[in-house]
Amino acid sequence: MPSRYSPSENLMSFIWLDGSYNNQEKIDFVLQIIAVSPEGRESEPFHLRIKHAGGKSN
């Protein structure tokens, strides 16, 4: 479930909690997105790579 969804801004935000206080684990994955029309027709998949190097936070 998205942490925040704003249709007017066409924006979806997620929070990734890894359990660490200030040393964040890296993330690297591919999200497959498929649009579905009101009639149930599906688009071709769009693959979006999500990547962050991790590291220390303040």
Contact map, one row per residue, 1 for C-alpha under 8 A:
1110000000000000000000000000000000000000000000000000000000
1111100000011110000000000000000000000000000000000000000000
1111100000011110000000000000000000000000000000000000000000
0111110000111100000000000000000000000000000000000000000000
0111111001111000000000000000000000000000000000000000000000
0001111111110000000000000000000000000000000000000000000000
0000111111100000000000000000000000000000000000000000000000
0000011111100000000000000000000000000000000000000000000000
0000011111100000000000000000000000000000000000000000000000
0000111111110000000000000000000000000000000000000000000000
0001111111111000000000000000000000000000000000000000000000
0111110001111100000000000000000000000000000000000000000000
0111100000111110000000000000000000000000000000000000000000
0111000000011111000000000000000000000000000000000000000000
0110000000001111100000000000000000000000000000000000000000
0000000000000111110000000000000000000000000000000000000000
0000000000000011111100000000000000000000000000000000000000
0000000000000001111100011000000000000000000000000000000000
0000000000000000111110000000000000000000000000000000000000
0000000000000000111111111000000000000000000000000000000000
0000000000000000001111110000000000000000000000000000000000
0000000000000000000111110000000000000000000000000000000111
0000000000000000000111111000000000000000000000000000011110
0000000000000000010111111100000000000000000000000000011110
0000000000000000010100111110000000000000000000000000111000
0000000000000000000000011111000000000000000000000011111000
0000000000000000000000001111100000000000000000000111110000
0000000000000000000000000111110000000000000000001111000000
0000000000000000000000000011111000000000000000001110000000
0000000000000000000000000001111100000000000000111100000000
0000000000000000000000000000111110000000000000111100000000
0000000000000000000000000000011111000000000011110000000000
0000000000000000000000000000001111100000000011110000000000
0000000000000000000000000000000111110000011111000000000000
0000000000000000000000000000000011111000011110000000000000
0000000000000000000000000000000001111111111000000000000000
0000000000000000000000000000000000111111110000000000000000
0000000000000000000000000000000000011111100000000000000000
0000000000000000000000000000000000011111100000000000000000
0000000000000000000000000000000000011111110000000000000000
0000000000000000000000000000000000011111111000000000000000
0000000000000000000000000000000001111001111100000000000000
0000000000000000000000000000000001110000111110000000000000
0000000000000000000000000000000001100000011111000000000000
0000000000000000000000000000000111100000001111100000000000
0000000000000000000000000000000111000000000111110000000000
0000000000000000000000000000011110000000000011111000000000
0000000000000000000000000000011110000000000001111100000000
0000000000000000000000000001111000000000000000111110000000
0000000000000000000000000011111000000000000000011111000000
0000000000000000000000000111100000000000000000001111100000
0000000000000000000000000111000000000000000000000111110000
0000000000000000000000001110000000000000000000000011111000
0000000000000000000000111110000000000000000000000001111100
0000000000000000000000111100000000000000000000000000111110
0000000000000000000001110000000000000000000000000000011111
0000000000000000000001110000000000000000000000000000001111
0000000000000000000001000000000000000000000000000000000111
